Amino acid sequence: MPAEFEPVIGLEIHAQLRTATKIFCGCRNAFGAPPNTDVCPVCLGLPGALPVLNGRVVEFAVRASLALGCTVHQESVFARKNYFYPDLPKGYQISQYDRPLATDGAVVLRRAGGRIRIGITRLHLEEDAGKSLHHGLPDSDRATYLDFNRAGVPLVEIVTEPDLRSAEDAAECFARIRDLVVALGVSDGNMEEGSLRCDANVSVRPRGQTTLGTKTEVKNVNSFRFVQKALEFEITRQIAMLERGERVRQETRLYDTERGETVAMRGKEDAHDYRYFPEPDLPPLVVTANAIAAIRAELPELPDARLDRFVAAHGLSDYDADVLVRVMSGAADYFEATVAAGAPPKAASNWIQGEVRRKLKELGAEDVSSVPITPVRLAGLIALAEGGVISSSAAKTVFETMWTGDQSAQAIVDEAGLAQIGDEAVLAKLVADVVAAHPESVEQVRGGRNNVMGFLVGQVMKATQGKANPRRVTDLFQRAINGG
């Protein structure tokens, strides 16, 4: 990107809430049901049907608001957002507009040189629309099908301030918000199923200028990678237009994943285009101070706090803590249980990020909670490896055996005879024999050629068929050669 321009980016993230039923009716809130089976007069917008707010939806939304550091307003108001689209059965969407549930929060991005605060403008409740099916049906070339199962599914919309200055930061902000709603248990964050979607608003302006440029909206992006790629393309496109003396048009665009570019969808609406007005069938939403306090008291440890604790309490690097908390699903709980079973934290982290992660990738799995080796059994294996009872290569062999059975590491080592020879008297005799047999090599080590030490240790390893403890053998050679 040319240095004379900078992007200005804000995100609108829609997260479906994991309630049993929809926001204003008793229909199931579940993915995968046959089309148009989880519907009723309320979510279909039939005449005379009245909405009734789901209390669990409010609880989940307040939980997310507090975790984002927002101010939860004790009174908020639902509004009708009017627009025509075939999958919107009522012809309007019940949402919140000028009096949302919560405002003024933040997401913090960690950087080596410090932290970047991304403001949260608002979090509000709304219902989802249905789904238009354009592909995969026998006559998709000439017909669009409508599935209203998703109509009325509860959403929270999280709107950031235009504080983001790169496509990479925008993708990370989206990821951090997903981490948060999943950790809270309010959303499953499944982007493939549409549980989490992102609209990205982006404009560019000359660096140092405070006036915002004309923005475009990249609509309904459902992966972190695609958010970054869509924004990178859109930033480049807008800069090229300005350099040619053209004006950027305010519009909504879609990201074509196959072509790797954004394409125009429609002119971008402003708020007045939706003709918002208060929802006449729902009273103001009142959340008492006591209810807010009770929900705050039940918040779990959040990802940022857990990451900080792993660094402070367990001595992990920021990178290792981030992988355990954010990158590998289920790894943080597994790590803590392994450490509680007696494993040193750094060793536990290395094994989970190393062998456990490798095995999961090999099997095409992702969630560490599905690992068949319990934390207690893994801690037992780590104790043998760290204590020098077995070599690192033998430990990996034991790990593979443990994956398909229920034996302890010690039982496998005993059965297969994998224990290292650690008896100092036995090893000292072998070392003395090698020293006597290779006087030239010994003199080379005394002369400072430390790489020759590997040859001498190798002679002992060969004599013991790899079962000698190499660290103890090296120490014994040091003593024998240098008189230490």
N, C-alpha and C positions, 0 to 999 in steps of 0.2 A: 504494500500500500504506500503510495507517495507520502512523504513526510508532511506535506503541506495540508493534508486532509486528516480528519479523525472521524471515526464512526460514533454515533450516539445510539445506544440500544436499550430498550426496555422489554421486559417479558410479561406475558399474560399466560399463566399456567393453570390449566383446568385439571383438577384431581377428583376422580370419582370416589365417593366415600363408601367404606365397607360395611354398610348397614344391611340388615336382613331384608328390609323392604324399602320402597321408593320414598321420595321426600314428602309427597302429599297424598299418598294412598297406600293400601296394604299389599300391592303387587310385589312379587319377589324381585329383589335386586340381585340378579345373578347373570353371569355370562354364559352363552352357549345354548340357551333354550331354543326350541324350534321357533321360527319367526312368528311374531304376533300372538304368542301364547301367554306372556306375562304382561297383560294389558287389562284395563278396566275403563269404565266411563270417565273416571277422573283423569288418568294419564292420556286418554284419547281425546279429552276436551269435549265430551258430549254435552249437549244442553242440560242444564239443571244439576250437573255434578259439581260438588264443592270440594276444594282442597282442605286437608287437615295436616298440619305440620308434624313431621316425625321428630320427637324429642331427642332421639339418639343422634340424628343429623346435627342438631344444634350442639350437643355435647362434643361431637367429633370436630366440628368447626371451631369451637372455642378452644379445644385442645391444640389444634394446629395454630390458631392465632397466638396463643400464649407462648408456644414453642418458638414462634417467629419474633417474639418480643413486641407484639402488637398491643395496642390499647383496645380492649374489648368493650364496646359500648353497651350500656345496660338496656338501651332501647334502639332498635334498628327497624327499618321498614322495607317490606317487599314491594316490588314495582313490576309492572308489565312492560316488557321490552317487545315492541311490536315490529314484526317483519314477516314477510311471506317467504316460506320455503317449503317444498313438498313434505319434508320429514318433520315439520313442526305442526302437529295436529291442531292445536288451538289457534294458530295464527299469531301467537305471542308466546313469549317465554317468561315464566315467573322468575325474577332475579331480584337484585338489590341495586339501587342506583345512588342517589344522593345521600342516603343514610345507611351505609353498609354496617356489617357486624363489627368489623375491626379495622383499625388504621395504624399507620406509623410503626412499622417493625423493621427488621433488617436481616439480611443474610451476610455472613462474613466469609470471604475467600482467603485462604491461607497462601502466603507467598514467602519465598526465602527472605525477601527484604522487608517483610511486614505483612499487614493484613489490609484487605480492601473491603470496605463496607458498602453493600448494595442495599439501598433503602427499599422497604416494602410500603407501597402507597396504601394498599387496602387488601382485605380478604373479605369476600362476600359469598353468600349462599345463592345457588340457583339450581334449576332443574335442567337436565340434559335434554337434547332433542332426540328424535329417532335417528334411523340410519338409512341412507339411500344406497342401494346395491346396484352398482353400475357394471359389474363384471361377474363372470362365473355361472351365469344362467343361460339356458338354451337360446333365448332371444335377447341377450344383452346388447346385441348390435342395434336393436330398435326399441328397447324398453328398459325402464328403470323400475326396480322393485323397492318397496318401502317396508322396513321392519321397525315397528314401534315398541319393541321390547325395551329399548334404551330410553324411550321418552319418559321423563319423570325420575330418572336415576339422579340421586343427589350429587351435586358438585360443589366444591369450593373453587372459586377463582382467586388466584393470588397474583396481584399486579405489582411489578417492581417499578421503582423510579427509573428514569433514563440515565442510570449511573454506570452502565457497562460500556467499556471502550474497546472491546475486541470480541471477535466471534468465539475465541477460545474461552474467555471469561464468561460469556453468555452460556455456553454449553456447560461449563462447570457450575454456574449458578443454578441452572436447571437440574443438574445432578444433585447438588446439595439440597435443593427443595425436595426432590424425590427421596433422598436419604431420610430426610426429616419426617415426611408423612408416612413412610414405611416403618420407621423406628417407632413412631407414635401408635401404629396399628390402625390409623384412620383410613388408609388407602393401601391397596396391594401394589400400586405403582407399576402395574403391568402395561407397558406401552404397546406391546403387540396386540393386546385385546382392547386398546383404547382407553384404559383406565387413567392414563396420564397423557395429556397433550399440551403442546406449547405453541402459542402465537408469538412471533418476535417482531417488534416494531423497530425499524432501523432508518436512520438518516445519516448523512455525512455533512460536514461543514469544514471550512478552513480552520486549521489548528490555531487555537488561541481565541477564536470567536465564541461568543456566548449565545448568540441567536441560533435557535434550532433550524436545521434544514427541513425540507419536505420529506415526510416519512412514508415508507411503505410497510405493509404488514405481511409477513410470511406466515401463512395460516396452517394450523393443524400439523405441526411437525412432531413425530413421535419417536425420536431417538436423539441422544446427545450428539452423536456423530453428524446426523443430518442437520441438526440445529447449527452446528459449527459450519458445515459445508454450505448450507443455504445462505447463511449470513456472509460468509466469505465471498460467495458469488455476488450477492446483492450489493455488498459494499463496493466491490470492484466495478459492477455495472453502473452504480450511481456516480462514482468518481469519473468514470469514462464519459458519462453523459455531461457532467458539469465541465469537464475539460474541453468538450466539443461545443460548449456554449448552449447546451440543451437544458430544458427544465425537467426536473424529476416530477413525475405525476404521482399524486397521492392515490394509492390503490392497494387492493389486497392481491397478493400473489401466492401461488402454490409452488412447492419445491418438487421438481421432477427428478426422482432419485436415479433413474436410468440415464438421463442426460446430464445430471449434475448441475442443473440450472433452475432458476425460478421463472415462472411463466405467469402472465397477467390473468387474474380471475375476474375481478370486477373493480369498479371504483370504490375507494375506501369510504365507508360511512362515518359520519360524525355522530355524537350522542343524540343530537336533535333529530337525526334521521329515524331514530327508533321510536320517537314519540313516547318516551317514558311517562307513565303516570302511576300513582299509588295503586297497588293491588286491592280492589274493593272487597274481595272475599277473604282476606286475611288481616287480622289485627296486627298492630305493631308487635315485633318480637321483643319480649322483655327477658333479660337474663340478669338475675339478681347478683349483687356483690357476693353474697354467700355462695351462690352456685359457682361463680367464677373462681372464688378462693378454693372451693372443694376440688374443682377440676385441676387447678394449678398444683394443689398438694399431691395429686395422683400422677403427675407427669413422670414418665420414666427418665432415666439418664439419657441425655441427647447425644447424638454422634460427636459433636465438637467437644463436649465435656468428657466423653469416654476417651476420645483420642488424647486429650490433654492428660488424663489420668494414666493412660498406658505409658506415656512418655515420662511422667513424674514418678509414678509408683513402681513401674517395671523397668525403667531405664531403656526403653525402646527408642529408636530414632523416629523422627516425624514420618519418614517414609514407611517404616515397618508398621507403625501404628495406623497409618492411613490405609495400608493394604488390608490389615486385619479388620478395621472398623468399617471401611467404606467399599473396598474393592472386592473382597471375597465374602460372599453372602454367608452368614452364619459363623464366620471365622472368629469374631470377637468372643462370642459365648464359648466356643470350643477352646479357644486359647485360655480364657480365664479358668475353665474347668480343668484344663491340663496343668496349669500352674498351681491350682488349688490341690491337685493330686501329687504335687511335689516336684514338678519339672522346673528347672531354671527358666525364667521368662525369655531370655534371648534364645536359648536352645529350643524352647517350645515354638517361638515365632519362626525360627529357621526351619523347623520340621514342617510346620503347617504351610509356610510359603514355598517350601521346597518339595518334599516328597508327597505331602497330602495334595497340594495344588497340582502337581504333575500327574498324579493318579486320577484325579477328578477330570482333568483335561483329556487324558487318555480314554476315559470312559464316556466323554461327552457330557459330564455332569457339572453342576455349578455350585450347589449349596453344600457347604461344609457340614451342616447338620445331618446330612445323609451318609456321612462317612461311617463305615461299619466298625472301625476301630474306636472304642470308647476313649475319652480323655484319660481315664485311669490306666488303660492298657498302653496308650501312647506314652504316658509319663513313665511307665515301667521300662519301655524300650529306650527312652531318652536317658534314664538313669544308667542303664547298662552301657550305652554308647559314651556318655559323659564320664563315667567311672572307669573307662578303659577296659571293661570286661569283654567287649566285642569291638572289632574294628569298624570303621565307617562303612566299608563295603559289606561286611557281615550284617551290620544294622539294617542296611537297605534290603538285604535278603530276608531278614526276619520281618521287616515291614510288609513285604509282599506276601509272606505266609500269613501274617496276622490279618491281612485284608480279606482273606477268604475263609478264615476260621475263627474260633473263639479262644484259642490258647493264649496264654500270657507270653510275653517276650522271653522270660526266663525259662519257661517250659520248652519253647522252641529251641533256644540256645542249648539247653541240656540234651534234648533229644537229638539234635543234629551235630553236637560236639563243636559248636562254633566259638566257644569261649577262648579268649586270647590267653597265652601263657604269660602270667604276670609274676611268677615266682622268681624273686631276685637271684637266688642261688643258682637256679637252672639257667637263667639268662646270662648271669655273670660268667658261668663256665663256657657257654657258647661264644660270648664276646671274647674271652681270653683265647679261645681256639682260633677265632678269626684274626685277632691281633697277631698271634704267633705265625699264622699262615700267610699274612700279607704285610710284611714289615715295610715294603716300599710305600704302600698306600698310607700306612700309619704315619710315616715320615712326611708324606705330602700334606696330611692334615695338620701335623705339627708346624709345617711351613706356611700355613695359612690357606691352603686349598680346601676350603670347607665343603665344596661340592663333592669331594671324594668321600665324604662321610656317608653320602647316600649309597655308595657302592658297598661300604662295610656293613651298614645296616641291612642292605639287601641280602648279604650272605647269611645273616642270621635268620632273616625272614624265609629265605629259601630252605634253610635247614629245618625250620619248624613248620614248613608248608603254609606260611603266611599267618600263623597263629601267635607269633610273638607280639607283645605290645611294643609298637615302634617307638613310642615316646620313651618308654623305660629303657629300651635297647640303646637309643641315642644318648640318654643320660649316662648309661654304663660305659659306652665308648668314650664319652667326654672324660669321665673319671679315669678310665684305663689309659688313655692317650696323654692327657694333660696332668694326670696325678691329682685331679680334683676330688 
